[in-house]
Amino acid sequence: MVWQGVTLALLAACTHSVVDTTRKAAAANGIPPIALVNLPAILDAAVACSLVGLLGGFRNARLDHGSGTPFALAVLSTSALLLYSKLLYQKALALSPLSLTIPFLSFTPAILVGTAYVFVGEKPSWSGLIGVSIVAAGGYLLSLHSVSSSGKASRSTDGGGAPDPDDKASKAALHVHVS
């Protein structure tokens, strides 16, 4: 059972990589971040609701699951936060190289440990805290390497965004394209 979970997680990681690269390319071609976030969200919602409806998942839906929080409020607030985070993420992808942006996702587990404790009272084990710390530190080190290997994070070499006007390579490339 564990190997199936690991396999699915690896497939999800590969899929997310393709999605991130596709969104980066679309942003470089002038598609605004709001469109790159909202259009897939609308499609996701339509497909998910259709599948849940076809599988009979709405029959047992209740508006209150005993927590005192109405289900509709939870769904709406979660959806709003998710759309906002996707918009921020898309803007980051459009402005920065993928090799610099993606490692910062490794901070998600570290933030999740804190929010899980505050909102649902989950306490991580010491080994879990150490593992999360290692993952977050690894992501931070990857981002440091991305910046230091090029001297600075340049938008001109990754195919997205406008060329950096202070970058000599960008000026030369811009001159070649214009001439």
C-alpha positions as CSV (number, residue, x, y, z in Angstrom):
1,M,0.0,0.0,0.0
2,V,2.9,2.4,0.8
3,W,4.5,1.9,-2.6
4,Q,1.2,2.8,-4.3
5,G,1.1,6.1,-2.3
6,V,4.7,6.8,-3.2
7,T,4.0,6.1,-6.9
8,L,1.0,8.4,-6.9
9,A,3.0,11.1,-5.2
10,L,5.7,10.8,-7.8
11,L,3.2,10.9,-10.7
12,A,1.6,14.0,-9.0
13,A,5.0,15.7,-8.8
14,C,5.7,15.0,-12.5
15,T,2.2,16.3,-13.4
16,H,2.8,19.5,-11.4
17,S,6.2,20.0,-13.1
18,V,4.5,19.9,-16.5
19,V,1.7,22.2,-15.3
20,D,4.3,24.7,-13.9
21,T,6.3,24.7,-17.1
22,T,3.2,25.1,-19.2
23,R,2.0,28.0,-17.1
24,K,5.4,29.7,-17.3
25,A,5.4,29.4,-21.1
26,A,1.9,30.7,-21.3
27,A,2.8,33.7,-19.1
28,A,5.8,34.4,-21.3
29,N,3.4,34.5,-24.3
30,G,1.4,37.3,-22.6
31,I,-1.5,35.4,-21.0
32,P,-2.3,37.3,-17.8
33,P,-1.9,35.5,-14.4
34,I,-5.6,35.9,-13.6
35,A,-6.6,33.9,-16.7
36,L,-4.0,31.2,-16.0
37,V,-5.5,30.7,-12.5
38,N,-9.2,31.2,-13.0
39,L,-9.8,29.3,-16.2
40,P,-8.3,26.0,-14.9
41,A,-10.1,26.6,-11.6
42,I,-13.5,26.8,-13.4
43,L,-12.6,23.7,-15.4
44,D,-11.5,21.9,-12.2
45,A,-14.8,22.8,-10.5
46,A,-16.9,21.7,-13.4
47,V,-15.2,18.3,-13.7
48,A,-15.1,17.7,-9.9
49,C,-18.8,18.6,-9.4
50,S,-19.8,16.5,-12.4
51,L,-17.8,13.5,-11.1
52,V,-19.2,13.9,-7.5
53,G,-22.7,14.2,-8.9
54,L,-22.3,11.2,-11.1
55,L,-21.0,9.1,-8.3
56,G,-23.8,10.2,-6.0
57,G,-21.6,12.1,-3.6
58,F,-24.1,14.9,-3.0
59,R,-26.7,12.6,-1.5
60,N,-25.2,12.5,1.9
61,A,-23.9,16.1,2.0
62,R,-24.8,18.0,5.1
63,L,-24.3,21.8,5.7
64,D,-23.0,21.2,9.3
65,H,-20.6,18.4,10.1
66,G,-20.9,18.8,13.9
67,S,-18.1,21.3,14.2
68,G,-20.3,24.3,14.4
69,T,-18.9,25.6,11.2
70,P,-21.3,25.5,8.2
71,F,-20.0,23.4,5.4
72,A,-20.7,26.1,2.8
73,L,-18.6,28.7,4.7
74,A,-15.7,26.3,4.9
75,V,-15.9,25.6,1.2
76,L,-16.2,29.2,0.2
77,S,-13.4,30.4,2.4
78,T,-11.1,27.5,1.3
79,S,-11.9,28.2,-2.3
80,A,-11.1,31.9,-1.9
81,L,-7.8,31.2,-0.2
82,L,-6.8,28.6,-2.7
83,L,-7.5,30.9,-5.7
84,Y,-5.6,33.7,-4.0
85,S,-2.6,31.4,-3.3
86,K,-2.7,30.1,-6.9
87,L,-2.7,33.7,-8.2
88,L,0.3,34.6,-6.0
89,Y,2.1,31.4,-7.2
90,Q,1.3,32.2,-10.9
91,K,2.7,35.7,-10.5
92,A,5.9,34.3,-8.9
93,L,6.2,31.8,-11.8
94,A,5.9,34.7,-14.3
95,L,8.4,36.9,-12.6
96,S,11.1,34.4,-11.4
97,P,13.0,31.5,-12.9
98,L,11.4,28.1,-12.1
99,S,14.6,26.9,-10.5
100,L,14.3,29.8,-8.0
101,T,10.5,29.7,-7.5
102,I,9.7,26.0,-7.1
103,P,12.1,25.3,-4.1
104,F,10.1,27.7,-2.0
105,L,7.2,25.2,-2.1
106,S,9.3,23.1,0.3
107,F,8.3,25.6,3.0
108,T,4.7,24.4,2.8
109,P,5.2,21.5,5.2
110,A,6.8,23.8,7.8
111,I,3.9,26.3,7.6
112,L,1.5,23.4,7.6
113,V,2.9,22.0,10.9
114,G,2.1,25.4,12.6
115,T,-1.4,25.8,11.0
116,A,-2.3,22.2,11.7
117,Y,-1.5,22.7,15.4
118,V,-3.4,26.0,15.6
119,F,-6.5,24.9,13.7
120,V,-6.9,21.2,14.4
121,G,-4.7,20.6,17.4
122,E,-2.3,18.1,15.6
123,K,1.1,17.8,17.2
124,P,3.9,16.5,15.1
125,S,6.4,14.0,16.4
126,W,10.0,15.0,16.9
127,S,11.0,12.9,13.8
128,G,8.3,14.7,11.8
129,L,9.6,18.1,12.9
130,I,13.2,17.1,12.0
131,G,12.0,15.8,8.6
132,V,10.1,19.0,7.8
133,S,13.1,21.1,8.9
134,I,15.4,19.1,6.6
135,V,13.0,19.5,3.6
136,A,12.6,23.2,4.2
137,A,16.3,23.7,4.6
138,G,16.9,21.8,1.4
139,G,14.5,24.0,-0.5
140,Y,16.2,27.1,1.0
141,L,19.7,25.8,0.0
142,L,18.4,25.1,-3.6
143,S,17.2,28.6,-3.9
144,L,20.5,30.0,-2.6
145,H,22.3,27.9,-5.2
146,S,20.0,29.2,-8.0
147,V,20.7,32.8,-7.1
148,S,24.5,32.4,-6.4
149,S,25.2,30.4,-9.6
150,S,24.1,33.2,-11.8
151,G,25.1,36.1,-9.6
152,K,21.5,37.2,-9.4
153,A,18.1,35.8,-10.4
154,S,17.8,36.9,-14.0
155,R,14.5,36.7,-15.8
156,S,16.1,36.9,-19.2
157,T,17.5,33.4,-19.3
158,D,14.4,31.4,-18.4
159,G,12.0,32.4,-21.2
160,G,9.6,34.3,-19.0
161,G,9.0,37.9,-18.3
162,A,10.7,40.9,-19.8
163,P,14.5,41.1,-20.2
164,D,16.4,42.7,-17.3
165,P,17.5,46.2,-18.6
166,D,20.6,46.0,-16.4
167,D,21.8,42.6,-17.6
168,K,24.4,42.9,-20.4
169,A,23.3,39.5,-21.9
170,S,19.8,40.8,-22.0
171,K,20.9,43.9,-23.8
172,A,22.9,41.9,-26.3
173,A,20.0,39.5,-26.9
174,L,17.5,42.4,-27.3
175,H,19.8,44.1,-29.7
176,V,20.1,40.9,-31.8
177,H,16.3,40.5,-31.9
178,V,15.6,44.1,-32.8
179,S,18.3,44.4,-35.5
